[in-house]
């Protein structure tokens, strides 16, 4: 199931496949609140700051 509804994910999800920055995909056992707690432990204050995605150029100049 795909959802951006955090309330729904927190109550329904038993595990998550999180697509994070820099094209990283992380499997996480737990609900959304547990995932957010884990991210804060791992990244600290950086977890709350939005980051712009940087793409590689498709062609070389």
PyMOL Python script that loads the backbone (N, CA, C, O; Angstrom):
from pymol import cmd

cmd.read_pdbstr("""\
ATOM      1  N   UNK A   1       0.832  -1.155   0.000  1.00  0.00           N
ATOM      2  CA  UNK A   1       0.000   0.000   0.000  1.00  0.00           C
ATOM      3  C   UNK A   1       0.892   1.238   0.000  1.00  0.00           C
ATOM      4  O   UNK A   1       1.910   1.272   0.691  1.00  0.00           O
ATOM      5  N   UNK A   2       0.527   2.218  -0.745  1.00  0.00           N
ATOM      6  CA  UNK A   2       1.259   3.474  -0.812  1.00  0.00           C
ATOM      7  C   UNK A   2       0.377   4.562  -0.222  1.00  0.00           C
ATOM      8  O   UNK A   2      -0.790   4.696  -0.587  1.00  0.00           O
ATOM      9  N   UNK A   3       0.949   5.343   0.700  1.00  0.00           N
ATOM     10  CA  UNK A   3       0.175   6.420   1.303  1.00  0.00           C
ATOM     11  C   UNK A   3       1.109   7.500   1.829  1.00  0.00           C
ATOM     12  O   UNK A   3       2.231   7.227   2.254  1.00  0.00           O
ATOM     13  N   UNK A   4       0.619   8.721   1.790  1.00  0.00           N
ATOM     14  CA  UNK A   4       1.327   9.835   2.412  1.00  0.00           C
ATOM     15  C   UNK A   4       0.624  10.258   3.692  1.00  0.00           C
ATOM     16  O   UNK A   4       1.041  11.213   4.348  1.00  0.00           O
ATOM     17  N   UNK A   5      -0.428   9.557   4.042  1.00  0.00           N
ATOM     18  CA  UNK A   5      -1.205   9.860   5.239  1.00  0.00           C
ATOM     19  C   UNK A   5      -0.495   9.267   6.458  1.00  0.00           C
ATOM     20  O   UNK A   5      -0.545   8.058   6.683  1.00  0.00           O
ATOM     21  N   UNK A   6       0.151  10.104   7.224  1.00  0.00           N
ATOM     22  CA  UNK A   6       0.957   9.631   8.352  1.00  0.00           C
ATOM     23  C   UNK A   6       0.109   8.995   9.445  1.00  0.00           C
ATOM     24  O   UNK A   6       0.531   8.013  10.057  1.00  0.00           O
ATOM     25  N   UNK A   7      -1.070   9.533   9.700  1.00  0.00           N
ATOM     26  CA  UNK A   7      -1.961   8.959  10.714  1.00  0.00           C
ATOM     27  C   UNK A   7      -2.332   7.534  10.319  1.00  0.00           C
ATOM     28  O   UNK A   7      -2.291   6.623  11.146  1.00  0.00           O
ATOM     29  N   UNK A   8      -2.695   7.348   9.054  1.00  0.00           N
ATOM     30  CA  UNK A   8      -3.059   6.037   8.546  1.00  0.00           C
ATOM     31  C   UNK A   8      -1.885   5.069   8.652  1.00  0.00           C
ATOM     32  O   UNK A   8      -2.049   3.948   9.133  1.00  0.00           O
ATOM     33  N   UNK A   9      -0.704   5.493   8.206  1.00  0.00           N
ATOM     34  CA  UNK A   9       0.475   4.628   8.259  1.00  0.00           C
ATOM     35  C   UNK A   9       0.841   4.256   9.691  1.00  0.00           C
ATOM     36  O   UNK A   9       1.280   3.136   9.955  1.00  0.00           O
ATOM     37  N   UNK A  10       0.661   5.184  10.600  1.00  0.00           N
ATOM     38  CA  UNK A  10       1.017   4.930  11.992  1.00  0.00           C
ATOM     39  C   UNK A  10       0.129   3.852  12.600  1.00  0.00           C
ATOM     40  O   UNK A  10       0.582   3.103  13.465  1.00  0.00           O
ATOM     41  N   UNK A  11      -1.107   3.759  12.173  1.00  0.00           N
ATOM     42  CA  UNK A  11      -2.036   2.808  12.763  1.00  0.00           C
ATOM     43  C   UNK A  11      -2.156   1.489  12.001  1.00  0.00           C
ATOM     44  O   UNK A  11      -2.563   0.480  12.576  1.00  0.00           O
ATOM     45  N   UNK A  12      -1.812   1.488  10.732  1.00  0.00           N
ATOM     46  CA  UNK A  12      -2.004   0.301   9.905  1.00  0.00           C
ATOM     47  C   UNK A  12      -0.700  -0.454   9.629  1.00  0.00           C
ATOM     48  O   UNK A  12      -0.684  -1.685   9.644  1.00  0.00           O
ATOM     49  N   UNK A  13       0.381   0.268   9.381  1.00  0.00           N
ATOM     50  CA  UNK A  13       1.624  -0.353   8.911  1.00  0.00           C
ATOM     51  C   UNK A  13       2.305  -1.178  10.006  1.00  0.00           C
ATOM     52  O   UNK A  13       2.376  -0.758  11.161  1.00  0.00           O
ATOM     53  N   UNK A  14       2.800  -2.347   9.627  1.00  0.00           N
ATOM     54  CA  UNK A  14       3.624  -3.166  10.515  1.00  0.00           C
ATOM     55  C   UNK A  14       5.083  -3.131  10.061  1.00  0.00           C
ATOM     56  O   UNK A  14       5.990  -3.462  10.825  1.00  0.00           O
ATOM     57  N   UNK A  15       5.294  -2.725   8.809  1.00  0.00           N
ATOM     58  CA  UNK A  15       6.643  -2.522   8.278  1.00  0.00           C
ATOM     59  C   UNK A  15       6.520  -1.561   7.100  1.00  0.00           C
ATOM     60  O   UNK A  15       5.445  -1.392   6.526  1.00  0.00           O
ATOM     61  N   UNK A  16       7.642  -0.935   6.754  1.00  0.00           N
ATOM     62  CA  UNK A  16       7.625   0.084   5.710  1.00  0.00           C
ATOM     63  C   UNK A  16       8.809  -0.084   4.774  1.00  0.00           C
ATOM     64  O   UNK A  16       9.869  -0.572   5.165  1.00  0.00           O
ATOM     65  N   UNK A  17       8.610   0.322   3.553  1.00  0.00           N
ATOM     66  CA  UNK A  17       9.668   0.436   2.566  1.00  0.00           C
ATOM     67  C   UNK A  17       9.790   1.930   2.294  1.00  0.00           C
ATOM     68  O   UNK A  17       8.983   2.498   1.558  1.00  0.00           O
ATOM     69  N   UNK A  18      10.792   2.565   2.883  1.00  0.00           N
ATOM     70  CA  UNK A  18      10.922   4.021   2.825  1.00  0.00           C
ATOM     71  C   UNK A  18      11.905   4.410   1.728  1.00  0.00           C
ATOM     72  O   UNK A  18      13.035   3.924   1.684  1.00  0.00           O
ATOM     73  N   UNK A  19      11.454   5.295   0.847  1.00  0.00           N
ATOM     74  CA  UNK A  19      12.307   5.831  -0.206  1.00  0.00           C
ATOM     75  C   UNK A  19      12.878   7.139   0.306  1.00  0.00           C
ATOM     76  O   UNK A  19      12.167   8.136   0.425  1.00  0.00           O
ATOM     77  N   UNK A  20      14.178   7.126   0.610  1.00  0.00           N
ATOM     78  CA  UNK A  20      14.830   8.277   1.214  1.00  0.00           C
ATOM     79  C   UNK A  20      15.659   9.018   0.176  1.00  0.00           C
ATOM     80  O   UNK A  20      15.728   8.604  -0.982  1.00  0.00           O
ATOM     81  N   UNK A  21      16.282  10.103   0.585  1.00  0.00           N
ATOM     82  CA  UNK A  21      17.108  10.897  -0.316  1.00  0.00           C
ATOM     83  C   UNK A  21      18.266  10.114  -0.890  1.00  0.00           C
ATOM     84  O   UNK A  21      18.600   9.036  -0.398  1.00  0.00           O
ATOM     85  N   UNK A  22      18.878  10.651  -1.927  1.00  0.00           N
ATOM     86  CA  UNK A  22      20.013  10.031  -2.618  1.00  0.00           C
ATOM     87  C   UNK A  22      19.678   8.645  -3.150  1.00  0.00           C
ATOM     88  O   UNK A  22      20.545   7.773  -3.208  1.00  0.00           O
ATOM     89  N   UNK A  23      18.428   8.441  -3.537  1.00  0.00           N
ATOM     90  CA  UNK A  23      17.956   7.184  -4.134  1.00  0.00           C
ATOM     91  C   UNK A  23      18.170   5.974  -3.234  1.00  0.00           C
ATOM     92  O   UNK A  23      18.439   4.878  -3.727  1.00  0.00           O
ATOM     93  N   UNK A  24      18.055   6.158  -1.928  1.00  0.00           N
ATOM     94  CA  UNK A  24      18.183   5.054  -0.980  1.00  0.00           C
ATOM     95  C   UNK A  24      16.804   4.512  -0.650  1.00  0.00           C
ATOM     96  O   UNK A  24      15.847   5.268  -0.484  1.00  0.00           O
ATOM     97  N   UNK A  25      16.716   3.188  -0.558  1.00  0.00           N
ATOM     98  CA  UNK A  25      15.484   2.518  -0.164  1.00  0.00           C
ATOM     99  C   UNK A  25      15.787   1.739   1.104  1.00  0.00           C
ATOM    100  O   UNK A  25      16.763   0.990   1.159  1.00  0.00           O
ATOM    101  N   UNK A  26      14.949   1.914   2.127  1.00  0.00           N
ATOM    102  CA  UNK A  26      15.199   1.279   3.419  1.00  0.00           C
ATOM    103  C   UNK A  26      13.978   0.460   3.831  1.00  0.00           C
ATOM    104  O   UNK A  26      12.849   0.950   3.792  1.00  0.00           O
ATOM    105  N   UNK A  27      14.214  -0.789   4.224  1.00  0.00           N
ATOM    106  CA  UNK A  27      13.174  -1.635   4.797  1.00  0.00           C
ATOM    107  C   UNK A  27      13.176  -1.365   6.290  1.00  0.00           C
ATOM    108  O   UNK A  27      14.229  -1.404   6.927  1.00  0.00           O
ATOM    109  N   UNK A  28      12.005  -1.092   6.857  1.00  0.00           N
ATOM    110  CA  UNK A  28      11.921  -0.797   8.283  1.00  0.00           C
ATOM    111  C   UNK A  28      10.777  -1.587   8.894  1.00  0.00           C
ATOM    112  O   UNK A  28       9.642  -1.502   8.426  1.00  0.00           O
ATOM    113  N   UNK A  29      11.070  -2.355   9.934  1.00  0.00           N
ATOM    114  CA  UNK A  29      10.033  -3.083  10.680  1.00  0.00           C
ATOM    115  C   UNK A  29       9.464  -2.165  11.738  1.00  0.00           C
ATOM    116  O   UNK A  29      10.149  -1.832  12.705  1.00  0.00           O
ATOM    117  N   UNK A  30       8.223  -1.754  11.568  1.00  0.00           N
ATOM    118  CA  UNK A  30       7.560  -0.885  12.534  1.00  0.00           C
ATOM    119  C   UNK A  30       6.635   0.086  11.826  1.00  0.00           C
ATOM    120  O   UNK A  30       6.557   0.106  10.597  1.00  0.00           O
ATOM    121  N   UNK A  31       5.935   0.893  12.614  1.00  0.00           N
ATOM    122  CA  UNK A  31       5.006   1.859  12.030  1.00  0.00           C
ATOM    123  C   UNK A  31       5.712   3.186  11.758  1.00  0.00           C
ATOM    124  O   UNK A  31       6.922   3.307  11.945  1.00  0.00           O
ATOM    125  N   UNK A  32       4.943   4.174  11.316  1.00  0.00           N
ATOM    126  CA  UNK A  32       5.542   5.446  10.904  1.00  0.00           C
ATOM    127  C   UNK A  32       6.180   6.187  12.077  1.00  0.00           C
ATOM    128  O   UNK A  32       7.251   6.772  11.920  1.00  0.00           O
ATOM    129  N   UNK A  33       5.551   6.173  13.236  1.00  0.00           N
ATOM    130  CA  UNK A  33       6.103   6.867  14.413  1.00  0.00           C
ATOM    131  C   UNK A  33       7.454   6.264  14.801  1.00  0.00           C
ATOM    132  O   UNK A  33       8.382   6.994  15.150  1.00  0.00           O
ATOM    133  N   UNK A  34       7.566   4.951  14.743  1.00  0.00           N
ATOM    134  CA  UNK A  34       8.836   4.292  15.059  1.00  0.00           C
ATOM    135  C   UNK A  34       9.901   4.625  14.019  1.00  0.00           C
ATOM    136  O   UNK A  34      11.074   4.789  14.355  1.00  0.00           O
ATOM    137  N   UNK A  35       9.489   4.723  12.758  1.00  0.00           N
ATOM    138  CA  UNK A  35      10.420   5.090  11.698  1.00  0.00           C
ATOM    139  C   UNK A  35      10.937   6.514  11.903  1.00  0.00           C
ATOM    140  O   UNK A  35      12.133   6.764  11.752  1.00  0.00           O
ATOM    141  N   UNK A  36      10.055   7.438  12.241  1.00  0.00           N
ATOM    142  CA  UNK A  36      10.473   8.818  12.498  1.00  0.00           C
ATOM    143  C   UNK A  36      11.426   8.893  13.687  1.00  0.00           C
ATOM    144  O   UNK A  36      12.407   9.635  13.645  1.00  0.00           O
ATOM    145  N   UNK A  37      11.154   8.144  14.730  1.00  0.00           N
ATOM    146  CA  UNK A  37      12.042   8.106  15.903  1.00  0.00           C
ATOM    147  C   UNK A  37      13.419   7.582  15.509  1.00  0.00           C
ATOM    148  O   UNK A  37      14.440   8.119  15.939  1.00  0.00           O
ATOM    149  N   UNK A  38      13.443   6.537  14.695  1.00  0.00           N
ATOM    150  CA  UNK A  38      14.700   5.966  14.212  1.00  0.00           C
ATOM    151  C   UNK A  38      15.480   6.996  13.387  1.00  0.00           C
ATOM    152  O   UNK A  38      16.689   7.147  13.561  1.00  0.00           O
ATOM    153  N   UNK A  39      14.776   7.711  12.480  1.00  0.00           N
ATOM    154  CA  UNK A  39      15.444   8.728  11.650  1.00  0.00           C
ATOM    155  C   UNK A  39      16.040   9.834  12.502  1.00  0.00           C
ATOM    156  O   UNK A  39      17.136  10.314  12.212  1.00  0.00           O
ATOM    157  N   UNK A  40      15.333  10.249  13.554  1.00  0.00           N
ATOM    158  CA  UNK A  40      15.860  11.303  14.422  1.00  0.00           C
ATOM    159  C   UNK A  40      17.095  10.837  15.184  1.00  0.00           C
ATOM    160  O   UNK A  40      18.018  11.621  15.402  1.00  0.00           O
ATOM    161  N   UNK A  41      17.120   9.576  15.588  1.00  0.00           N
ATOM    162  CA  UNK A  41      18.304   9.040  16.249  1.00  0.00           C
ATOM    163  C   UNK A  41      19.481   8.980  15.277  1.00  0.00           C
ATOM    164  O   UNK A  41      20.618   9.268  15.652  1.00  0.00           O
ATOM    165  N   UNK A  42      19.203   8.606  14.030  1.00  0.00           N
ATOM    166  CA  UNK A  42      20.258   8.443  13.039  1.00  0.00           C
ATOM    167  C   UNK A  42      20.764   9.783  12.491  1.00  0.00           C
ATOM    168  O   UNK A  42      21.971   9.986  12.363  1.00  0.00           O
ATOM    169  N   UNK A  43      19.833  10.700  12.166  1.00  0.00           N
ATOM    170  CA  UNK A  43      20.205  11.942  11.492  1.00  0.00           C
ATOM    171  C   UNK A  43      20.205  13.167  12.394  1.00  0.00           C
ATOM    172  O   UNK A  43      20.779  14.192  12.029  1.00  0.00           O
ATOM    173  N   UNK A  44      19.582  13.089  13.554  1.00  0.00           N
ATOM    174  CA  UNK A  44      19.505  14.250  14.441  1.00  0.00           C
ATOM    175  C   UNK A  44      18.601  15.327  13.858  1.00  0.00           C
ATOM    176  O   UNK A  44      17.564  15.013  13.273  1.00  0.00           O
ATOM    177  N   UNK A  45      18.979  16.591  14.011  1.00  0.00           N
ATOM    178  CA  UNK A  45      18.177  17.719  13.533  1.00  0.00           C
ATOM    179  C   UNK A  45      18.068  17.730  12.010  1.00  0.00           C
ATOM    180  O   UNK A  45      17.133  18.314  11.463  1.00  0.00           O
ATOM    181  N   UNK A  46      18.995  17.102  11.334  1.00  0.00           N
ATOM    182  CA  UNK A  46      18.990  17.048   9.868  1.00  0.00           C
ATOM    183  C   UNK A  46      17.752  16.316   9.332  1.00  0.00           C
ATOM    184  O   UNK A  46      17.348  16.539   8.190  1.00  0.00           O
ATOM    185  N   UNK A  47      17.152  15.449  10.147  1.00  0.00           N
ATOM    186  CA  UNK A  47      15.974  14.691   9.719  1.00  0.00           C
ATOM    187  C   UNK A  47      14.770  15.591   9.474  1.00  0.00           C
ATOM    188  O   UNK A  47      13.883  15.231   8.699  1.00  0.00           O
ATOM    189  N   UNK A  48      14.722  16.748  10.116  1.00  0.00           N
ATOM    190  CA  UNK A  48      13.576  17.650   9.989  1.00  0.00           C
ATOM    191  C   UNK A  48      13.708  18.636   8.843  1.00  0.00           C
ATOM    192  O   UNK A  48      12.724  19.275   8.471  1.00  0.00           O
ATOM    193  N   UNK A  49      14.893  18.775   8.278  1.00  0.00           N
ATOM    194  CA  UNK A  49      15.108  19.747   7.205  1.00  0.00           C
ATOM    195  C   UNK A  49      14.849  19.125   5.847  1.00  0.00           C
ATOM    196  O   UNK A  49      15.434  18.093   5.518  1.00  0.00           O
ATOM    197  N   UNK A  50      13.974  19.739   5.048  1.00  0.00           N
ATOM    198  CA  UNK A  50      13.761  19.198   3.693  1.00  0.00           C
ATOM    199  C   UNK A  50      14.995  19.419   2.825  1.00  0.00           C
ATOM    200  O   UNK A  50      15.676  20.438   2.945  1.00  0.00           O
ATOM    201  N   UNK A  51      15.270  18.479   1.971  1.00  0.00           N
ATOM    202  CA  UNK A  51      16.427  18.567   1.076  1.00  0.00           C
ATOM    203  C   UNK A  51      15.951  18.492  -0.363  1.00  0.00           C
ATOM    204  O   UNK A  51      15.016  17.763  -0.692  1.00  0.00           O
ATOM    205  N   UNK A  52      16.598  19.242  -1.189  1.00  0.00           N
ATOM    206  CA  UNK A  52      16.291  19.196  -2.613  1.00  0.00           C
ATOM    207  C   UNK A  52      17.036  18.022  -3.241  1.00  0.00           C
ATOM    208  O   UNK A  52      18.211  17.799  -2.953  1.00  0.00           O
ATOM    209  N   UNK A  53      16.363  17.293  -4.079  1.00  0.00           N
ATOM    210  CA  UNK A  53      16.979  16.155  -4.753  1.00  0.00           C
ATOM    211  C   UNK A  53      17.867  16.669  -5.879  1.00  0.00           C
ATOM    212  O   UNK A  53      17.462  17.534  -6.655  1.00  0.00           O
ATOM    213  N   UNK A  54      19.065  16.139  -5.961  1.00  0.00           N
ATOM    214  CA  UNK A  54      19.987  16.510  -7.032  1.00  0.00           C
ATOM    215  C   UNK A  54      20.063  15.354  -8.010  1.00  0.00           C
ATOM    216  O   UNK A  54      20.336  14.213  -7.638  1.00  0.00           O
ATOM    217  N   UNK A  55      19.819  15.675  -9.251  1.00  0.00           N
ATOM    218  CA  UNK A  55      19.850  14.661 -10.300  1.00  0.00           C
ATOM    219  C   UNK A  55      21.159  14.745 -11.068  1.00  0.00           C
ATOM    220  O   UNK A  55      21.733  15.820 -11.241  1.00  0.00           O
ATOM    221  N   UNK A  56      21.617  13.590 -11.523  1.00  0.00           N
ATOM    222  CA  UNK A  56      22.792  13.569 -12.380  1.00  0.00           C
ATOM    223  C   UNK A  56      22.364  13.990 -13.770  1.00  0.00           C
ATOM    224  O   UNK A  56      21.233  13.716 -14.172  1.00  0.00           O
ATOM    225  N   UNK A  57      23.242  14.652 -14.520  1.00  0.00           N
ATOM    226  CA  UNK A  57      22.909  14.981 -15.896  1.00  0.00           C
ATOM    227  C   UNK A  57      22.702  13.722 -16.734  1.00  0.00           C
ATOM    228  O   UNK A  57      23.395  12.723 -16.539  1.00  0.00           O
ATOM    229  N   UNK A  58      21.762  13.767 -17.653  1.00  0.00           N
ATOM    230  CA  UNK A  58      21.490  12.602 -18.496  1.00  0.00           C
ATOM    231  C   UNK A  58      22.530  12.435 -19.589  1.00  0.00           C
ATOM    232  O   UNK A  58      22.803  11.317 -20.026  1.00  0.00           O
ATOM    233  N   UNK A  59      23.110  13.541 -20.032  1.00  0.00           N
ATOM    234  CA  UNK A  59      24.139  13.485 -21.064  1.00  0.00           C
ATOM    235  C   UNK A  59      25.377  14.222 -20.594  1.00  0.00           C
ATOM    236  O   UNK A  59      25.323  15.058 -19.693  1.00  0.00           O
ATOM    237  N   UNK A  60      26.466  13.902 -21.210  1.00  0.00           N
ATOM    238  CA  UNK A  60      27.707  14.614 -20.881  1.00  0.00           C
ATOM    239  C   UNK A  60      27.941  15.704 -21.897  1.00  0.00           C
ATOM    240  O   UNK A  60      27.783  15.487 -23.099  1.00  0.00           O
ATOM    241  N   UNK A  61      28.311  16.864 -21.427  1.00  0.00           N
ATOM    242  CA  UNK A  61      28.507  17.997 -22.336  1.00  0.00           C
ATOM    243  C   UNK A  61      29.896  18.012 -22.911  1.00  0.00           C
ATOM    244  O   UNK A  61      30.230  18.899 -23.696  1.00  0.00           O
TER     245      UNK A  61
END
""", "prot")
cmd.dss("prot")
cmd.show_as("cartoon", "prot")
cmd.util.cbc("prot")
cmd.orient("prot")
